[in-house]
Amino acid sequence: MNRDQSIIASICYFSVFFMPFIVPIVAYFVVDQKETKRHAVRALWSHLLPIAACCILIFGSIPFLLATQSTDSVIPVMTVFILTFIIAISFLISVIWNIIQGIKVLQTIKS
C-alpha cells in the first residue's frame, strides 16, 4: 500500500469522530486498491456494530420494561442505567479500536 492509500485507509478509521458512515462508503467506491477497500469495509463495520448492538439492546428491553411497569418498582430504572452503561462501553470500545487500527495503518507508511 502506498502513502496515499495508507492515509485514506487510516482516515476511514479516524472518521469515527466525523461522518462515521460516509467516509468509509465513499472510500470503498472511490479507491481502486483492494487493501484500502478492505480497511474501508472494516472501518464501516466497526462503526455499525455499536449502533446495531444499541438497537438490539433497546428493542430487546422494551418488553421487559413494559412488563415491569409499577410505580414503586426500581427494576425499570436500573435496567435503563445498565443499558446506558453497556451502550456507552460498546461505543468506547469501538472508538478505541478505530484509533488503534488507524494508527497501525499509518505506521505502515514507509518514509
N, CA, C and O atoms as a GROMACS GRO file, in nm:
protein
  444
    1MET      N    1   0.085  -0.117   0.000
    1MET     CA    2   0.000   0.000   0.000
    1MET      C    3   0.090   0.124   0.000
    1MET      O    4   0.183   0.133   0.081
    2ASN      N    5   0.063   0.217  -0.090
    2ASN     CA    6   0.145   0.338  -0.094
    2ASN      C    7   0.100   0.438   0.012
    2ASN      O    8   0.005   0.413   0.086
    3ARG      N    9   0.168   0.550   0.016
    3ARG     CA   10   0.144   0.650   0.121
    3ARG      C   11   0.000   0.704   0.116
    3ARG      O   12  -0.067   0.712   0.218
    4ASP      N   13  -0.045   0.741  -0.002
    4ASP     CA   14  -0.180   0.798  -0.016
    4ASP      C   15  -0.288   0.697   0.024
    4ASP      O   16  -0.385   0.733   0.091
    5GLN      N   17  -0.271   0.573  -0.017
    5GLN     CA   18  -0.368   0.470   0.017
    5GLN      C   19  -0.371   0.445   0.168
    5GLN      O   20  -0.477   0.422   0.226
    6SER      N   21  -0.254   0.448   0.232
    6SER     CA   22  -0.249   0.429   0.377
    6SER      C   23  -0.319   0.543   0.449
    6SER      O   24  -0.388   0.521   0.549
    7ILE      N   25  -0.301   0.663   0.400
    7ILE     CA   26  -0.368   0.778   0.463
    7ILE      C   27  -0.519   0.768   0.446
    7ILE      O   28  -0.593   0.795   0.540
    8ILE      N   29  -0.564   0.729   0.329
    8ILE     CA   30  -0.709   0.713   0.307
    8ILE      C   31  -0.764   0.603   0.398
    8ILE      O   32  -0.872   0.619   0.455
    9ALA      N   33  -0.692   0.493   0.410
    9ALA     CA   34  -0.738   0.384   0.496
    9ALA      C   35  -0.743   0.428   0.642
    9ALA      O   36  -0.838   0.393   0.713
   10SER      N   37  -0.645   0.504   0.687
   10SER     CA   38  -0.647   0.550   0.826
   10SER      C   39  -0.758   0.652   0.849
   10SER      O   40  -0.817   0.655   0.957
   11ILE      N   41  -0.787   0.735   0.749
   11ILE     CA   42  -0.897   0.831   0.762
   11ILE      C   43  -1.030   0.757   0.776
   11ILE      O   44  -1.120   0.805   0.844
   12CYS      N   45  -1.042   0.643   0.712
   12CYS     CA   46  -1.165   0.562   0.727
   12CYS      C   47  -1.184   0.523   0.873
   12CYS      O   48  -1.296   0.527   0.924
   13TYR      N   49  -1.076   0.486   0.940
   13TYR     CA   50  -1.087   0.450   1.082
   13TYR      C   51  -1.109   0.573   1.169
   13TYR      O   52  -1.190   0.570   1.261
   14PHE      N   53  -1.037   0.682   1.141
   14PHE     CA   54  -1.050   0.803   1.222
   14PHE      C   55  -1.182   0.876   1.197
   14PHE      O   56  -1.216   0.968   1.271
   15SER      N   57  -1.256   0.836   1.096
   15SER     CA   58  -1.384   0.901   1.068
   15SER      C   59  -1.488   0.868   1.174
   15SER      O   60  -1.601   0.916   1.166
   16VAL      N   61  -1.453   0.787   1.272
   16VAL     CA   62  -1.543   0.761   1.383
   16VAL      C   63  -1.575   0.892   1.456
   16VAL      O   64  -1.677   0.903   1.523
   17PHE      N   65  -1.487   0.992   1.441
   17PHE     CA   66  -1.509   1.123   1.504
   17PHE      C   67  -1.588   1.218   1.415
   17PHE      O   68  -1.646   1.315   1.465
   18PHE      N   69  -1.592   1.193   1.285
   18PHE     CA   70  -1.663   1.280   1.192
   18PHE      C   71  -1.714   1.195   1.076
   18PHE      O   72  -1.637   1.122   1.014
   19MET      N   73  -1.840   1.204   1.047
   19MET     CA   74  -1.903   1.129   0.937
   19MET      C   75  -1.865   0.981   0.937
   19MET      O   76  -1.802   0.935   0.842
   20PRO      N   77  -1.901   0.906   1.040
   20PRO     CA   78  -1.854   0.768   1.052
   20PRO      C   79  -1.902   0.673   0.943
   20PRO      O   80  -1.837   0.571   0.920
   21PHE      N   81  -2.010   0.701   0.878
   21PHE     CA   82  -2.059   0.609   0.775
   21PHE      C   83  -2.023   0.656   0.635
   21PHE      O   84  -1.999   0.574   0.546
   22ILE      N   85  -2.020   0.785   0.616
   22ILE     CA   86  -1.999   0.840   0.481
   22ILE      C   87  -1.857   0.816   0.432
   22ILE      O   88  -1.837   0.774   0.318
   23VAL      N   89  -1.757   0.843   0.516
   23VAL     CA   90  -1.617   0.833   0.472
   23VAL      C   91  -1.580   0.691   0.428
   23VAL      O   92  -1.524   0.675   0.319
   24PRO      N   93  -1.609   0.586   0.507
   24PRO     CA   94  -1.574   0.452   0.459
   24PRO      C   95  -1.648   0.411   0.332
   24PRO      O   96  -1.592   0.343   0.246
   25ILE      N   97  -1.774   0.450   0.320
   25ILE     CA   98  -1.851   0.415   0.200
   25ILE      C   99  -1.793   0.485   0.077
   25ILE      O  100  -1.775   0.422  -0.027
   26VAL      N  101  -1.764   0.614   0.089
   26VAL     CA  102  -1.705   0.688  -0.023
   26VAL      C  103  -1.568   0.630  -0.058
   26VAL      O  104  -1.537   0.612  -0.176
   27ALA      N  105  -1.487   0.601   0.043
   27ALA     CA  106  -1.354   0.544   0.016
   27ALA      C  107  -1.366   0.409  -0.053
   27ALA      O  108  -1.286   0.378  -0.142
   28TYR      N  109  -1.463   0.330  -0.014
   28TYR     CA  110  -1.480   0.199  -0.076
   28TYR      C  111  -1.510   0.211  -0.226
   28TYR      O  112  -1.455   0.135  -0.306
   29PHE      N  113  -1.595   0.305  -0.262
   29PHE     CA  114  -1.634   0.317  -0.403
   29PHE      C  115  -1.536   0.400  -0.486
   29PHE      O  116  -1.534   0.387  -0.608
   30VAL      N  117  -1.457   0.485  -0.424
   30VAL     CA  118  -1.366   0.572  -0.498
   30VAL      C  119  -1.230   0.507  -0.520
   30VAL      O  120  -1.171   0.520  -0.628
   31VAL      N  121  -1.180   0.437  -0.420
   31VAL     CA  122  -1.044   0.382  -0.426
   31VAL      C  123  -1.045   0.250  -0.503
   31VAL      O  124  -1.140   0.172  -0.493
   32ASP      N  125  -0.939   0.227  -0.579
   32ASP     CA  126  -0.929   0.106  -0.660
   32ASP      C  127  -0.850  -0.006  -0.592
   32ASP      O  128  -0.867  -0.123  -0.626
   33GLN      N  129  -0.765   0.029  -0.496
   33GLN     CA  130  -0.678  -0.072  -0.436
   33GLN      C  131  -0.755  -0.161  -0.339
   33GLN      O  132  -0.833  -0.113  -0.257
   34LYS      N  133  -0.732  -0.290  -0.351
   34LYS     CA  134  -0.805  -0.391  -0.274
   34LYS      C  135  -0.781  -0.377  -0.123
   34LYS      O  136  -0.874  -0.391  -0.044
   35GLU      N  137  -0.657  -0.351  -0.084
   35GLU     CA  138  -0.623  -0.340   0.058
   35GLU      C  139  -0.694  -0.221   0.124
   35GLU      O  140  -0.742  -0.232   0.237
   36THR      N  141  -0.701  -0.110   0.055
   36THR     CA  142  -0.770   0.008   0.109
   36THR      C  143  -0.920  -0.017   0.118
   36THR      O  144  -0.984   0.027   0.213
   37LYS      N  145  -0.976  -0.088   0.021
   37LYS     CA  146  -1.118  -0.124   0.027
   37LYS      C  147  -1.145  -0.213   0.148
   37LYS      O  148  -1.249  -0.200   0.213
   38ARG      N  149  -1.052  -0.304   0.177
   38ARG     CA  150  -1.068  -0.392   0.292
   38ARG      C  151  -1.071  -0.311   0.422
   38ARG      O  152  -1.151  -0.338   0.511
   39HIS      N  153  -0.983  -0.211   0.432
   39HIS     CA  154  -0.982  -0.125   0.550
   39HIS      C  155  -1.111  -0.042   0.558
   39HIS      O  156  -1.162  -0.020   0.668
   40ALA      N  157  -1.162   0.002   0.445
   40ALA     CA  158  -1.286   0.080   0.445
   40ALA      C  159  -1.403  -0.004   0.494
   40ALA      O  160  -1.487   0.044   0.570
   41VAL      N  161  -1.409  -0.129   0.452
   41VAL     CA  162  -1.516  -0.219   0.497
   41VAL      C  163  -1.503  -0.248   0.646
   41VAL      O  164  -1.602  -0.246   0.719
   42ARG      N  165  -1.381  -0.273   0.691
   42ARG     CA  166  -1.359  -0.299   0.835
   42ARG      C  167  -1.398  -0.177   0.918
   42ARG      O  168  -1.459  -0.191   1.024
   43ALA      N  169  -1.363  -0.058   0.870
   43ALA     CA  170  -1.398   0.064   0.942
   43ALA      C  171  -1.550   0.083   0.946
   43ALA      O  172  -1.606   0.121   1.049
   44LEU      N  173  -1.615   0.057   0.834
   44LEU     CA  174  -1.761   0.071   0.830
   44LEU      C  175  -1.827  -0.026   0.928
   44LEU      O  176  -1.918   0.014   1.002
   45TRP      N  177  -1.783  -0.151   0.929
   45TRP     CA  178  -1.840  -0.248   1.022
   45TRP      C  179  -1.814  -0.208   1.167
   45TRP      O  180  -1.900  -0.226   1.253
   46SER      N  181  -1.696  -0.154   1.194
   46SER     CA  182  -1.666  -0.115   1.332
   46SER      C  183  -1.748   0.007   1.374
   46SER      O  184  -1.766   0.031   1.494
   47HIS      N  185  -1.796   0.085   1.278
   47HIS     CA  186  -1.886   0.196   1.310
   47HIS      C  187  -2.030   0.148   1.326
   47HIS      O  188  -2.106   0.205   1.404
   48LEU      N  189  -2.066   0.044   1.253
   48LEU     CA  190  -2.204  -0.006   1.255
   48LEU      C  191  -2.235  -0.098   1.373
   48LEU      O  192  -2.347  -0.097   1.424
   49LEU      N  193  -2.138  -0.176   1.417
   49LEU     CA  194  -2.164  -0.274   1.522
   49LEU      C  195  -2.215  -0.214   1.653
   49LEU      O  196  -2.310  -0.269   1.709
   50PRO      N  197  -2.159  -0.104   1.704
   50PRO     CA  198  -2.216  -0.047   1.827
   50PRO      C  199  -2.359   0.004   1.808
   50PRO      O  200  -2.441  -0.005   1.899
   51ILE      N  201  -2.388   0.058   1.690
   51ILE     CA  202  -2.524   0.106   1.662
   51ILE      C  203  -2.621  -0.012   1.660
   51ILE      O  204  -2.730  -0.004   1.717
   52ALA      N  205  -2.581  -0.121   1.596
   52ALA     CA  206  -2.666  -0.241   1.591
   52ALA      C  207  -2.685  -0.298   1.731
   52ALA      O  208  -2.796  -0.338   1.767
   53ALA      N  209  -2.579  -0.303   1.810
   53ALA     CA  210  -2.591  -0.354   1.947
   53ALA      C  211  -2.682  -0.265   2.030
   53ALA      O  212  -2.760  -0.314   2.111
   54CYS      N  213  -2.673  -0.136   2.008
   54CYS     CA  214  -2.759  -0.041   2.080
   54CYS      C  215  -2.906  -0.066   2.045
   54CYS      O  216  -2.991  -0.071   2.134
   55CYS      N  217  -2.936  -0.081   1.918
   55CYS     CA  218  -3.075  -0.105   1.876
   55CYS      C  219  -3.128  -0.237   1.931
   55CYS      O  220  -3.241  -0.244   1.978
   56ILE      N  221  -3.046  -0.340   1.926
   56ILE     CA  222  -3.089  -0.471   1.977
   56ILE      C  223  -3.115  -0.464   2.127
   56ILE      O  224  -3.215  -0.517   2.175
   57LEU      N  225  -3.026  -0.398   2.201
   57LEU     CA  226  -3.046  -0.387   2.346
   57LEU      C  227  -3.171  -0.306   2.380
   57LEU      O  228  -3.247  -0.345   2.468
   58ILE      N  229  -3.191  -0.196   2.310
   58ILE     CA  230  -3.306  -0.111   2.341
   58ILE      C  231  -3.436  -0.182   2.305
   58ILE      O  232  -3.528  -0.188   2.387
   59PHE      N  233  -3.444  -0.235   2.183
   59PHE     CA  234  -3.569  -0.300   2.142
   59PHE      C  235  -3.590  -0.432   2.216
   59PHE      O  236  -3.705  -0.473   2.237
   60GLY      N  237  -3.484  -0.497   2.255
   60GLY     CA  238  -3.497  -0.620   2.333
   60GLY      C  239  -3.542  -0.596   2.475
   60GLY      O  240  -3.600  -0.684   2.538
   61SER      N  241  -3.515  -0.477   2.528
   61SER     CA  242  -3.553  -0.449   2.666
   61SER      C  243  -3.692  -0.386   2.678
   61SER      O  244  -3.745  -0.377   2.789
   62ILE      N  245  -3.751  -0.344   2.568
   62ILE     CA  246  -3.883  -0.281   2.575
   62ILE      C  247  -3.988  -0.374   2.636
   62ILE      O  248  -4.063  -0.330   2.724
   63PRO      N  249  -3.998  -0.500   2.594
   63PRO     CA  250  -4.099  -0.586   2.658
   63PRO      C  251  -4.073  -0.604   2.808
   63PRO      O  252  -4.167  -0.609   2.887
   64PHE      N  253  -3.947  -0.613   2.846
   64PHE     CA  254  -3.914  -0.627   2.987
   64PHE      C  255  -3.954  -0.503   3.066
   64PHE      O  256  -4.008  -0.513   3.176
   65LEU      N  257  -3.928  -0.386   3.008
   65LEU     CA  258  -3.964  -0.262   3.076
   65LEU      C  259  -4.116  -0.245   3.084
   65LEU      O  260  -4.167  -0.196   3.185
   66LEU      N  261  -4.187  -0.284   2.980
   66LEU     CA  262  -4.333  -0.272   2.982
   66LEU      C  263  -4.397  -0.372   3.078
   66LEU      O  264  -4.500  -0.344   3.138
   67ALA      N  265  -4.336  -0.489   3.092
   67ALA     CA  266  -4.390  -0.591   3.181
   67ALA      C  267  -4.373  -0.555   3.328
   67ALA      O  268  -4.448  -0.603   3.413
   68THR      N  269  -4.276  -0.472   3.358
   68THR     CA  270  -4.249  -0.437   3.498
   68THR      C  271  -4.293  -0.296   3.531
   68THR      O  272  -4.234  -0.230   3.617
   69GLN      N  273  -4.397  -0.248   3.462
   69GLN     CA  274  -4.444  -0.113   3.491
   69GLN      C  275  -4.517  -0.112   3.624
   69GLN      O  276  -4.626  -0.166   3.640
   70SER      N  277  -4.453  -0.050   3.718
   70SER     CA  278  -4.510  -0.035   3.851
   70SER      C  279  -4.453   0.094   3.908
   70SER      O  280  -4.338   0.128   3.884
   71THR      N  281  -4.533   0.164   3.983
   71THR     CA  282  -4.486   0.293   4.034
   71THR      C  283  -4.379   0.278   4.141
   71THR      O  284  -4.296   0.368   4.157
   72ASP      N  285  -4.378   0.168   4.212
   72ASP     CA  286  -4.280   0.152   4.319
   72ASP      C  287  -4.170   0.051   4.282
   72ASP      O  288  -4.099   0.003   4.371
   73SER      N  289  -4.156   0.020   4.156
   73SER     CA  290  -4.054  -0.076   4.113
   73SER      C  291  -3.927  -0.003   4.071
   73SER      O  292  -3.931   0.098   4.001
   74VAL      N  293  -3.815  -0.055   4.114
   74VAL     CA  294  -3.685   0.002   4.081
   74VAL      C  295  -3.625  -0.066   3.958
   74VAL      O  296  -3.529  -0.015   3.900
   75ILE      N  297  -3.680  -0.179   3.919
   75ILE     CA  298  -3.623  -0.258   3.810
   75ILE      C  299  -3.616  -0.181   3.678
   75ILE      O  300  -3.511  -0.187   3.613
   76PRO      N  301  -3.720  -0.110   3.634
   76PRO     CA  302  -3.707  -0.036   3.506
   76PRO      C  303  -3.597   0.070   3.510
   76PRO      O  304  -3.526   0.090   3.412
   77VAL      N  305  -3.584   0.138   3.622
   77VAL     CA  306  -3.482   0.241   3.634
   77VAL      C  307  -3.343   0.179   3.627
   77VAL      O  308  -3.255   0.230   3.558
   78MET      N  309  -3.323   0.070   3.697
   78MET     CA  310  -3.194   0.002   3.695
   78MET      C  311  -3.165  -0.055   3.556
   78MET      O  312  -3.050  -0.054   3.511
   79THR      N  313  -3.267  -0.104   3.490
   79THR     CA  314  -3.249  -0.157   3.355
   79THR      C  315  -3.201  -0.048   3.260
   79THR      O  316  -3.112  -0.071   3.179
   80VAL      N  317  -3.259   0.070   3.270
   80VAL     CA  318  -3.217   0.182   3.185
   80VAL      C  319  -3.072   0.220   3.215
   80VAL      O  320  -2.995   0.245   3.122
   81PHE      N  321  -3.035   0.225   3.342
   81PHE     CA  322  -2.897   0.258   3.378
   81PHE      C  323  -2.799   0.153   3.327
   81PHE      O  324  -2.692   0.187   3.276
   82ILE      N  325  -2.834   0.027   3.341
   82ILE     CA  326  -2.746  -0.081   3.295
   82ILE      C  327  -2.733  -0.077   3.143
   82ILE      O  328  -2.623  -0.092   3.090
   83LEU      N  329  -2.845  -0.057   3.072
   83LEU     CA  330  -2.839  -0.048   2.926
   83LEU      C  331  -2.754   0.071   2.881
   83LEU      O  332  -2.675   0.060   2.787
   84THR      N  333  -2.770   0.183   2.948
   84THR     CA  334  -2.690   0.301   2.915
   84THR      C  335  -2.542   0.273   2.935
   84THR      O  336  -2.460   0.313   2.852
   85PHE      N  337  -2.508   0.205   3.043
   85PHE     CA  338  -2.368   0.171   3.070
   85PHE      C  339  -2.313   0.077   2.963
   85PHE      O  340  -2.202   0.098   2.914
   86ILE      N  341  -2.388  -0.026   2.928
   86ILE     CA  342  -2.343  -0.122   2.827
   86ILE      C  343  -2.325  -0.054   2.691
   86ILE      O  344  -2.227  -0.080   2.621
   87ILE      N  345  -2.419   0.031   2.654
   87ILE     CA  346  -2.409   0.102   2.526
   87ILE      C  347  -2.289   0.196   2.526
   87ILE      O  348  -2.217   0.204   2.426
   88ALA      N  349  -2.268   0.268   2.635
   88ALA     CA  350  -2.152   0.359   2.643
   88ALA      C  351  -2.021   0.282   2.632
   88ALA      O  352  -1.929   0.327   2.565
   89ILE      N  353  -2.012   0.168   2.698
   89ILE     CA  354  -1.891   0.086   2.691
   89ILE      C  355  -1.869   0.036   2.548
   89ILE      O  356  -1.755   0.035   2.500
   90SER      N  357  -1.975  -0.007   2.481
   90SER     CA  358  -1.958  -0.057   2.343
   90SER      C  359  -1.911   0.054   2.250
   90SER      O  360  -1.828   0.029   2.162
   91PHE      N  361  -1.963   0.175   2.267
   91PHE     CA  362  -1.916   0.286   2.184
   91PHE      C  363  -1.771   0.322   2.216
   91PHE      O  364  -1.694   0.353   2.126
   92LEU      N  365  -1.735   0.318   2.343
   92LEU     CA  366  -1.597   0.348   2.383
   92LEU      C  367  -1.500   0.246   2.325
   92LEU      O  368  -1.393   0.282   2.275
   93ILE      N  369  -1.537   0.119   2.332
   93ILE     CA  370  -1.452   0.013   2.274
   93ILE      C  371  -1.437   0.034   2.124
   93ILE      O  372  -1.328   0.016   2.069
   94SER      N  373  -1.545   0.071   2.057
   94SER     CA  374  -1.539   0.095   1.912
   94SER      C  375  -1.446   0.212   1.879
   94SER      O  376  -1.367   0.203   1.785
   95VAL      N  377  -1.455   0.319   1.954
   95VAL     CA  378  -1.369   0.435   1.929
   95VAL      C  379  -1.223   0.399   1.952
   95VAL      O  380  -1.137   0.434   1.870
   96ILE      N  381  -1.193   0.329   2.061
   96ILE     CA  382  -1.055   0.290   2.090
   96ILE      C  383  -1.003   0.197   1.982
   96ILE      O  384  -0.890   0.213   1.936
   97TRP      N  385  -1.084   0.100   1.940
   97TRP     CA  386  -1.041   0.006   1.835
   97TRP      C  387  -1.010   0.080   1.705
   97TRP      O  388  -0.911   0.051   1.639
   98ASN      N  389  -1.096   0.176   1.668
   98ASN     CA  390  -1.074   0.252   1.545
   98ASN      C  391  -0.947   0.337   1.554
   98ASN      O  392  -0.875   0.349   1.455
   99ILE      N  393  -0.920   0.396   1.668
   99ILE     CA  394  -0.798   0.474   1.685
   99ILE      C  395  -0.676   0.384   1.669
   99ILE      O  396  -0.581   0.419   1.599
  100ILE      N  397  -0.678   0.268   1.733
  100ILE     CA  398  -0.565   0.175   1.724
  100ILE      C  399  -0.544   0.130   1.580
  100ILE      O  400  -0.430   0.127   1.532
  101GLN      N  401  -0.651   0.094   1.512
  101GLN     CA  402  -0.638   0.048   1.373
  101GLN      C  403  -0.588   0.160   1.282
  101GLN      O  404  -0.506   0.136   1.193
  102GLY      N  405  -0.636   0.282   1.303
  102GLY     CA  406  -0.589   0.395   1.223
  102GLY      C  407  -0.440   0.422   1.243
  102GLY      O  408  -0.369   0.452   1.147
  103ILE      N  409  -0.394   0.410   1.367
  103ILE     CA  410  -0.251   0.429   1.395
  103ILE      C  411  -0.169   0.316   1.333
  103ILE      O  412  -0.062   0.341   1.278
  104LYS      N  413  -0.219   0.193   1.342
  104LYS     CA  414  -0.147   0.080   1.281
  104LYS      C  415  -0.131   0.099   1.130
  104LYS      O  416  -0.025   0.070   1.074
  105VAL      N  417  -0.235   0.148   1.065
  105VAL     CA  418  -0.227   0.170   0.921
  105VAL      C  419  -0.128   0.282   0.890
  105VAL      O  420  -0.051   0.272   0.794
  106LEU      N  421  -0.128   0.387   0.971
  106LEU     CA  422  -0.033   0.496   0.949
  106LEU      C  423   0.111   0.451   0.971
  106LEU      O  424   0.203   0.503   0.908
  107GLN      N  425   0.131   0.355   1.060
  107GLN     CA  426   0.267   0.306   1.086
  107GLN      C  427   0.322   0.225   0.970
  107GLN      O  428   0.443   0.202   0.963
  108THR      N  429   0.238   0.182   0.880
  108THR     CA  430   0.287   0.105   0.765
  108THR      C  431   0.345   0.193   0.655
  108THR      O  432   0.402   0.143   0.558
  109ILE      N  433   0.330   0.326   0.670
  109ILE     CA  434   0.384   0.417   0.568
  109ILE      C  435   0.536   0.413   0.574
  109ILE      O  436   0.596   0.432   0.680
  110LYS      N  437   0.596   0.390   0.460
  110LYS     CA  438   0.742   0.386   0.451
  110LYS      C  439   0.793   0.524   0.412
  110LYS      O  440   0.743   0.585   0.317
  111SER      N  441   0.890   0.572   0.484
  111SER     CA  442   0.945   0.706   0.457
  111SER      C  443   1.024   0.710   0.328
  111SER      O  444   1.076   0.815   0.291
   0.00000   0.00000   0.00000
